[in-house]
Amino acid sequence: MLRAFTARRIAAAAAYGGGGITALGGITFGLVVAEAKLARKIIQATPNGDPPVADGLYGGTLPGPALSLVMLGDSTAAGLGVHTAEETPAARLAAGLAAIAGRPVRMTNVARSGAQSAALDGQTDQALQVRPDLAVVMIGANDVTGRVPPGTSVRYLSDSVERLRAAGCQVVVGTCPDLGTIKPLMQPLRWIARRASRQLAAAQTIAVVEQGARSVSLGDLLGREFAADPISMFSEDRYHPSARGYAAAAAAVLPSMAHALGLQPGLDALPEARLGEGVLPVYLAAAEAAEISGTEVSGASVAGRDRGPRGRWATLLRRRSAPAADTPSPSTAVAPDVA
């Protein structure tokens, strides 16, 4: 319940122009700052270079006009940490969407390594140039590590989603991952990172649903799976996901992409839900989703109304985390024709 109210305060600060609460509050920073510097030194000791370029046409032999898919966000969206385009989340999502839709998909990735949510404004300008049918956004980790006020971070995300939705684009946001799983982080920095990233993820969900888009929780998926098998789920820098880690994240996001485009109607919640059928005020749904991997949160209505006495209604769709091997990859499902 505390996380729900915290997320609500952050989202309110974003809506009304405030910076929001800080993740660390009144904690003494000396030890934390020292640990952060050490962790950064360890992470940067293994450079990754630039992420592979995955832009291009996927499923080019399939019939029909191509769907336009854009990827926005930070190094996770860009695919930093892997060695080939086929291993990036953008390529996996484009190939998977082409396989589900039975149509070609043209991928345009405008995500950049190191990006904070403030960069979404410029990335959205680029994305709108290709008239996207669907946008996937993965952002937030650099806001946490850069100690950006969460209300500020969420406001940039909300503005981006609003612009994309106004252009007729469906939007799926993979919320901030659980940074408490990063191996170089020691306590208490690890606890602080986990708390801050989950608070931000919940607040992101509220903002995204308010703008008519969908969110997918990545925190618990990455937290449990990465903590259980860090050697294979992290890349060499012990910060960014490996190919297997990206495949797990793609497996969580892909069903919601299909859902957003109406390609899997069997996954739809009831259009007129009755209270108690997986419908909650959005701030409660957001807090719950932050704890459960692969949970999709989207807007709902109760008795013909999309808002109740405690705010926007939202519905939770929980899916089992698909094994990484089950996520279609360009090499096994739909061969890319990268232009």
Order of alpha helices (4+ residues) and beta strands (2+ residues): alpha-alpha-beta-beta-alpha-alpha-beta-alpha-beta-alpha-alpha-beta-alpha-beta-alpha-alpha-alpha-beta-alpha-beta-beta-beta-beta
